Amino acid sequence: MKKRNWGLWAKAAGIRAIKTTAQAAVAMLPAAATITAVDWKVVIGTAALAGITSLLTSIAGLPEV
């Protein structure tokens, strides 16, 4: 069985999840005509789901680790 460096994995998975969360949030903003028309609950919920999905996908393996 391959020994894993869990600290390195957690750091890489965390960075990937943060990037994915930010990308999802930014992608939702152009849907509104103005910044005051943004449905922030939907943006935050979608971004959080993207971050969780990224972490779960990272369980399968990270190429950089």
N, C-alpha and C positions, 0 to 999 in steps of 0.2 A: 504494500500500500504506500502510495506517495505521501510523504510528509509535507504538510502545508504550513506556510508562514501566515498565520491568521491576522497578524497585525498589518502586514503588507496587503493582504486581501481586503481587509476592512477599509484601509485607506483608499485603495483603488476603486472598490465598489462605491464608497461614499462620494468620491470625486465624480465618478460616472453618474451617480444618482442626482447629485446637485446640478450637474450640467444638463441632464435630461429634464429635471424639474424646471430649470430656468428656460430651457428651450420651449417647453410646453406652455409656460406662462406667457412668454413673449409671442408665441404663435397665436394665442387667443386674443390678444389686444387689437389687432387690426379689424376684428369683427365689429367693433363699435365705432361710431362716427366721431365721438369725442371721448376723452378720458373719463368724463363724468358719466358717460353712458355704459361704461364697462360694468358687467355683472361680476363683481369681485369674488362672490361665493363660487361661481362656476369656474372662474380662472384658478382660484386656490384649490378647489376640489380636483380639477383636471390635472393641475401641476402635481399635487400630492399623489394622485393615482399613478401618474407617469413615474414619479420617483420610486414608489413602492414596486411598480412593475420592473423598473431598472434593477433594483436590489434583488428581486426574485430571479430575474434573468441572470444576474451575476453569480447566483448559486451554481448554475450549470458550468460556469468557468469564465475566467477572465484571461484573455490572451496575454496581457501584460504581466500576469503573475505566474 
